[in-house]
Amino acid sequence: MSYNILAPAIKFTLCITTTLLLLFNSTTTAKPNEYGSKILLSINEKNTLHKMLGQMIILGFKGTSIRDRNVKSIMQHIKKREIGGVIIETHNVLNPKQLKHLNRAILNTKSKSKHNLPTIIAVERDGGKFGCLSQKKGFKVYPRPYNMTKLTASKARRIYVHMSKNTKSLGFNMLLGPSLNISKKSDILNPHSTMFSKNINTIVTYATEFIKAHKHNGLITSVKYFPGQKYLNYSASDDDADIITNWEEVEITPFKKIINSNLSDSVMIGHTYNREVDEKRPSPLSHKTVHQLLKKQLKYKGVIVSDNLNKHIISKYCAPEKAAIQSILAGSDIIILAQQQSNKKGKHLNKTKNIPNAIWKETLSILQKRNTQALFLKQRIIESYNKISKLKKKVLIAM
């Protein structure tokens, strides 16, 4: 049964990758058109790259019901294969019954293509009373990470197995967690904290139980927030809250241990500005952070997820569509663009109504140029699509 489900996806992945490589090789030697600086892409190549790029986008949205205009818009993006998934946030959730209905409707939305990959429905759920799936809205509450470390590893494992089953029953197939960040003393007292401990071995022990439990029940996980945010100033103003001025290389040790154990489905890059690693760029857009530190130094070959680019720290640097491309060029495979965030003045950071279309237009403007960046972007899209396809097979098997 599993073979029958996976066969079309595998066949399509091989077919589309081969096609793109042939097209890619042909465009590298193509002659410039009458404008001199651009080359013409074939319609087939444009369509193929467009669909590949769509798998790299996880989008946030407004609305709680399939009757809502914004939810209908999300479903259209899925049908057109312009996005690969959605992220559910607090404003999308009323109660468990409503959420199940919403997630089921999104998951059942498919394009007319015979080669559909499953839609990712992601959520952040670390444990504790707060967050998207809160006790106040009627959801089952599980111990927050720090409290979990007060239990034995076997007891924690049983709780995480129950938590993963509950998360799956709500219609999710990807959980953005656990956090591998080293905590400070003040984090222990914070009921909103997603951190396990200040001790690296403790972090790795309980994060391992978290990941194994969720993998066992068919959920994709994403360890976060690379390269660490131990010294993030949670009490700072909006302009400075995501800026890290102190960072120690020991903060990547938990990531290194989990990566070396071959447990991680994906690694999430935090939407911070880590000046110790890269003085010029926010972490999701930083080649030094994503490529050099994670892919080269830690030898990580799996899927890399860029945390929400619709944040003030990113929008100060560039528009979301440009940030998405820079993040892909830096080495990210999945780009999260959650619902628009507002600054103190109440102005939206991004007013683009159709973000997937804006990202594609930005991509196309680069791909049509005859330079090394265009060729590298093509390679990155193909590489990311293949990694995402492989990751999504886990969802197909579990369904």
Secondary structure as UniProt FT lines:
FT   HELIX           2..28
FT   TURN            34..35
FT   HELIX           43..54
FT   TURN            55..56
FT   STRAND          57..59
FT   TURN            66..67
FT   HELIX           69..79
FT   TURN            80..81
FT   STRAND          85..87
FT   HELIX           90..92
FT   HELIX           96..107
FT   STRAND          120..123
FT   HELIX           135..137
FT   HELIX           145..148
FT   TURN            149..150
FT   HELIX           153..169
FT   TURN            170..171
FT   STRAND          174..175
FT   HELIX           185..189
FT   TURN            191..192
FT   HELIX           200..216
FT   TURN            217..218
FT   STRAND          220..221
FT   STRAND          223..226
FT   TURN            230..231
FT   TURN            234..235
FT   TURN            238..242
FT   STRAND          243..244
FT   HELIX           249..252
FT   HELIX           253..260
FT   TURN            261..262
FT   STRAND          266..269
FT   STRAND          273..274
FT   TURN            275..277
FT   HELIX           283..285
FT   HELIX           288..297
FT   STRAND          303..306
FT   HELIX           312..315
FT   TURN            316..317
FT   HELIX           320..330
FT   STRAND          334..337
FT   TURN            344..345
FT   HELIX           355..367
FT   HELIX           372..398
//
